[in-house]
């Protein structure tokens, strides 16, 4: 088994020199490197070793409470005591107030080391952001400090049986009870809905306050304990048996008159919840990148050591000397590097704050591309390892099992693709993306990049004339990702000397540029056929 090793040089390279974090006023490259190095050491030494036993043992439900795998509670306490949970929370609420791009570093490393545990802790920054944007001063003072300290973890309670992507079908109801509210109903697929690591849990619950479709939805803060310390009326009725993420409890929760408080305005719950969901979607993109990087590391290490077959001169060679294995390794490396650059581009644009329309367009593209990159890289890794890839020993099969959900949760990829062509493409979000691509093509001074952007613009105009662009949604999203990557590979080529291994960056980028242009042509043609 190949021990987990964080892709620290690649992460810092794309964040700083490709996505442009070094241009942010609050970004400090040396501080980021120092903090990233500390977290990478912690992840490699303490978080990663519990990944395999956690996968094998899983979670269990006993007497209505979820018990985590052995060692997870102790590990979480160490994680919280070191201050990682409040890394980007405001200092006034007990956090460290650091640049939010640091989450792009720690989140990817955490996922690569132990996706199951990252799933449970990773919702806290989004919950804090939601409370900061929509909560009252009292709600901020009450809930953010325990979230930042790690005393309390958060969940996001949207999905119900029959109400997944279509939130207008939500039936969970909220009724006023004096100055407060009470919740009744069930929620399913709630990550970390219960666990025995944190002292408390804060459920962010989308519930119905009227029957007016999505306009009748409001957002509520529902702590697992009441003010007097007794358990709130929230119970776990089951935990799901899943393909992967065995050490992450996916719960069905029953709310039976549970005490809650409204956050934001009544009837504006979806807008408030999307603050948390958008953070989660950016995080999921990085989960895909983490799995692509982990699969690449395992496969590259194995292929460099496994002697198999002979070279042109008849002497025995390792797997990585064979052309087909080189092809697969190159593709995996490009998926990890390119996906990370795309995710970091969106993260830096969000932190910069001056192009919200561009962020709206980049987020679904990054979510789709990066999650599919994680799955593709894991599958290629299994193929390179052959029979051993199919076994548990090298754990690339766990990488695939854990990565598979990323294309489904936080909005199935097909839904994001449809939103891109139906909502983002015609309006200001599409205009912002087009302006960005045109500017990048001009900066690259690369004829191929310019041609790819021109092709994208033409396809966009063709789709705008279609009465229903939905049949072309998948290929247009793939085309958009490939054209964005054409621009980002040019940035990598210009910045390659800033990486410790510039020749690798140049080789991967040049190959990806050539193959990416062919993919652009293919997806453009498929959009035409769909129309």
N, C-alpha and C positions, 0 to 999 in steps of 0.2 A: 504494500500500500504506500502511495506517495503522500507524505504528510502535507497538510495545507501550508501554502506559502503565499502571502499577500503579494499581489502584482503592484507593489508600491511605486516602482519607477514608472510603469506605464500609466498608473492613475495620476500621479503628479504631473507627468508630461502632458497628458491630454487636458487636464484641468487648467494648468497654468499656461501652456504654450499653444494649445489648439483651441480650447474653448474661450480663452481670454480672461481667465479669472485674475490674472496679474494686472488687468486694467481696472479692476474694481477698487474703489477708494478704501474700503475696509480690509482688503485682502492682504495678508502678510505671508509671502511665500515661505520664509524660513520657519515661521511659527506653524504654518500648516504642515510643513515637512516634519517638524519635531513632534507635533501632536499625532500625525498620521503614523509616524514610526513607533510611538508609544502604543497606539492602539493595535497596530499590526503585531507587535510583540505579544501583547495581551491576548489577541485573537489566536495567534499561532500556538501559544503555550497553554492557554486555559479554555478558550471557547471551542476551538476545533476538536480537541480530544474527546469532547462529550457528544460530538455529532453522530458518530457511528453507534455507540451504545444507546444513545437516545432514540435513534431510528429503530434499533432492534427491540428496545423495551417499550417504547411508546408511552402514551398517557393512559390513565384509567380513571373511571368514575366510581367512587366509593362513598356511600351514604350521602349522595347528592353533591359531593365536592370532587373537583378534578385534582388528581395527584400527578405531578410532573415526574419525568424519569429521574433516576438517582443522580444527585449532584447538581441538578439544574437550579434548585433554590439557592444553594451555596454560591454557585457561579453568578447568579443574578445579583445576589447581595454584594459580591465583589465588584461587579460591573457598576452597580449604583453607587457604592461607596467611593469609587474612583471618580465619580462625577460625569460619567459618559452620558447618562440619561438627560442631564440638563445642559449639555454642551452648547446648544444654541438658544436656550431659554433666556429671557431677559434677566439681567443681573438683579433688578429690583424685586424679582420673584424667586431669587435663590439660584438662578442659572448662571452660566458663565458668559452669556451674551456674545458668543463668537459668531463669525461669519457662517451663514447657513450653507455655503458651499462645502464646509467641512463635513456636512451630512452625506454629501456625495462620495466622500472618501470613506468615512467610517461605515456607512450603510453597505457599500459594496464589499468591503473587507468582512464585515459581520456576516453577510449572507454567504459568502464563499466559505466561511469557517463553520457556520451553523445556521442554515436558513430557518429552521424551526424556531429557534430561540429569537432570531431577529424578527420574525413575524410577530411575536408577542410584544416585543419592546418597540418596534418600529412605528407604531401608531401614535406614540406620545407626542412627537414634534407636531404632527398635524392637529392633534387635539389641542395643544397649547396655542397653535396659530388660530384655530377656530375660536377659542375662548378670548384670545386677544382682540380679534376682529369684531366679535358679536356679543361677548359677555359684558355684564355690568361690572363696575369696580369691585363690588362684593364678590361676584363669581370669580373674577381674576384673582383676588386676594385669597379666596378659599381654596381654589382648585389648582392653580398653576404651581405654587410651591411644592405640594406633595408630588405632583407629576414630575417636576424638575429634580427632586431629590431621589426619586425612585420608590418612595413610600407607596405611590399609587400608579397603576398602569391603566391604560385606556382601551376601550373597544369601540368599534363602529358598527352600530346595529341598524342595518337597512333591510336586508333580504328577508322575505317571508316565503312560505310555501305558496307558489302561484304569483309571487311578486318579486321577481328577480330584477331584470333590466327594466321592466315596466313598473316604475315606482308609483304610478297612479293607482295600482291595484293594492297598495298597502292597506291592511285592515287594522293593525295595531292602533288602539285609540288612546287619546289623552283627554281627561276630563278635569276641570278645575275643582279643587277641594280647598275652599278658603283661599288663602294666599298662595297655595301651592297647586300641584297637579298630581294626578294618579294615572299610571299607565296600565293598560290591560291588553294582552295579546301575546303572540309568539314571534320570535325572530330565529332564523336559522343561519347556518354557515358563519357563526360569529367567532373569529379568530381570537383565542385567549379569553373566551367568554367566562372562563373561570380557571384558576391556577393557584398553586400554593407557594408562589414566590413573593409577590408583593403583599403588603398588609391589606391594601384596599384596591378596588377596581372602580373606575368611572366609566359608565356606559353612556355613549352619545347615541341617543335613540331617535330615529325619525318616526313620528307617530301622527295619526290623523286627528285634527281638531275640528274638521268639518268635512262634508262629503263633496267638496268642490275640487275634485281631481287632485292634481299636484299642488294647486293653490290652497288645498286644505291640509297640507303637511307642515308640521312644525318640528323644531329640533329641541330635544330635552337632554338635560344632564341628570343622570340617574345613578347615584352612588350605590355601591353594593351594601353599604351600611347607613343606617339612619343617624340623625344627630345624637341620639342617646347611646349609640354604639351597637344597637341590635341589628340583626340582618334585615336588609330590605327585602321586599316581597319579589325577589328575582331568583329563580331556581333553574338549575341545569337539568333538562329532561333526558338528554343524551349527548354523547360525543360521537362524531362520525369516524368510521373506519375508511381511511383514504389510501390512495395509490402511493402517495409520498407525504412528506412533512409529518411523519408519525409522531414526532415529539412536540408538535404544535396542536393543542386541543381546539378542534373546530366544534363549537357547541350549538345546541338548540336551547334557547332560553325562553322561559315562560315568565311574563310579567303579570302579576296577579294583584292589581291595586298598588303597584310599586310607587313610592314617593319619588317625585321628580320636580325639576324646576325648568321653566322655559328659558331658552337662550336665544337672544335675538327677538325678532318680531313674530307674532303668531301668523301663520300662513306663509312665512318666508323660510321654512325649514330647509328646503332644497338648496337655496342659495348658500345658507350657512354650512350645510353638510358638504357641499361641493368644495369648500375651502379645505376640508379634511381629505376629501376624495382626491383632489388634484395633487395634494402632497403624496398620498398613497400611490397614485399612478406613476408619479416621477420615481418613487421608491421602487415600484415593481419593475420599471425599466432597468434600474440598476441591479435588481435581482437577476434579470436575464443576463446582463453583462457578467455578473459574478459567476454564474454557472458556465458561461462560455469560457471565461478565463480559467476556471477550475478544470474543466474538461480538457482544455488545451494543455495545461500544465501536466496533467496526468498522462495524456497521450504522447506529448513530446518526450517526457522522461522515459516512458515505456519503449517508445520507438527507437530511442537512442541506445537502449541497452539490450533489446531483444535481437539476437542474431537469427536471421531467417533468410535463406536463399543466398545467391552468389551474385557478385557484380560482373561487369563486362570482362574482367580479366580472370574470372573463375574463382576468386577468393571469397570466403564468407563475408557477408555484410549485415549490418543491422537494418531493421525495418525502415528507418528514415532515409536509407539510400535508394529506396525504390520510388519510382516516379509517382505511382498512385498514392502512396503514403505521403509523399511531399505535397501532392495536390491537396489532400485532405487536411494536413497540418497547416498549410498556407491559408486555406479557407477558414479554418478555426481561428487562427491568429487574426485574420482580417475581421471576422465577426466580432471578436472581443474588442479589438482596438477601435473599429469603426463604430460599434454600438456604444462603447464608452464615450467616444467623442461626441456622438449625437446626444446622449443623455447629459453630458456635461455642458454642451451648448445650451440646452434648455434650462439647466440649473443656473448657469451664469446669467442668462437672459432674465430669469425670474429674479435673481438677486439684484441685478442692475436696476430693474423696475421701470425702465423708460420705454419698453416695447411690450406692453401686455398683450397686444394682439398677436405678436410673433410667438410669445409663450403659448398662447392658446392653440396656435397651429402646430407648434413643435411637439407639444405634450402627447397628443395621440399618435403622432408618427413615431416618436421615440418609444412609447409604450409598445406599439405593435412590432416595430423592427427589433428592438432589444430582446423582447420575450421570445420571438421566433428565432433570434440568433442563439439564445441560450439552448433552446431545444435542438436546433440543427447541430450546434457544436457538440452537445452531449451525444447525439446519435452518431456523429462522425467519430467521436472518441471511442464509442463502443465498437465501431467497425474497425478502427485501427488496432485495438487490443484483441480483436477476434473473439475466440471463445472465452478468453479471460475477461473481455469487456462485458460479456453476458453474465459472468459470475459476480458475486458480491465482493470478492477479495479486493479488487482494485477500486471499487466504489463509484466507478463512473456510471454504473446503472442507477445508483442512488441520485447522482447528479441529474440524470434524465427524469427520474420519478419526481424529484423535488421541483425541477424546472417546469414540468408540464402544466402545473396549475397557473403559472404566471400569464399565460395567454387567455385564461378564463376569468380569473377574479379581477376586481376593480374595473369591471366592464370588459366583456368578451371582445377580443380583437376585432371581430366583424362589426360590432357596434361602433367602435372608434373609427373604423374605416368608413362606415356609412355616415357618421357625423362629419367626417372630414369633407366628403363630397357634397353633403346636403346642407350643412350649416356653415362650415368654415370656408369652403371653396368660393362661394359666390360673394361673400362679404368682405369686411375689412381684415379678417384674419387671413384670407387668401391673398389679399392685396399686400399685407405685411410680409407674408412668406415670399411672394413674388419679388418684392422690393429687396428683400435680403438676398435672394438667389442672384438677382441681377447685379447687385453690388459685389457679391463674392466672385462672380464670373469676371467682372471687370478687374478686380484686385488680383485674380489668379494669373491673368494674361495667358491663359491656357486655352487653346482653340477647342480642345475636346470638352472642357468644362463649359465654355461659352455655348457650344453646340447642344450640350445636354440641357442647359437652362433654357435655351430657345425652344427645344423640343417640349420641355415641361410647360412653358408658356402657351405653346400651340395646343397641347392636349387640354390644358385648363380652359382655354377659350372654346374648344370643341365641346367639352363637357358642359359648359355654361349654357350652351344652346340645346342641351338634351332635356326633355321634359322630366325624365327620371334617370339621374346619374347613378343610382344605387347599384345596378349590375356591374358597373366599372369601378366600384369602390375599392375592392381588394387590389386591383392592379394599379389604380391611381395612387393609392397609399404607398405601395411598393415602389412605384416610379418616383414619388416625392422623396422617399427615403434614399433611394439610390442617387438622385440628383444632389440632395443635401450632402451625401457622402462624397460625391465627386468634389464638392467644394472643400470638405473637411480633409480629404486626402491631400489636396493641394496645400492646405495649411500645414499638414504634417510634413510634407516634403520641404516646405520652406523652413520649418522649425526642427528638422531632424537632428541637427547637431546639438540640440539641447537635451537629447536623450542619451543615456549611457551607452546604448547600442544603436548608433545612427544608421549603420548599414542595414540592420534588420528592419528599421522603420522605413527606410527608402525602398527596400525590396518588397515589403508587404504593401506599401502604398502604391508603388508603380504597378504591381500585379493587380491590385484591387481597382485601380483606375481603369486599366484595360478591360478587365472582366465586368466592371460596373457599367461601363458604357454599353456593352452588349446587353446587359440586363435592362438598362434604360430603354433601348430600342425594343426589346422583347415586351416589356410591360406597356410601353406606348402602343405597340401593335395590338396587345390584348385589350387595352382600353377601347381601341377602335372597333375590335370585333364585338365587344360587349355592347357598344352603342348601336 
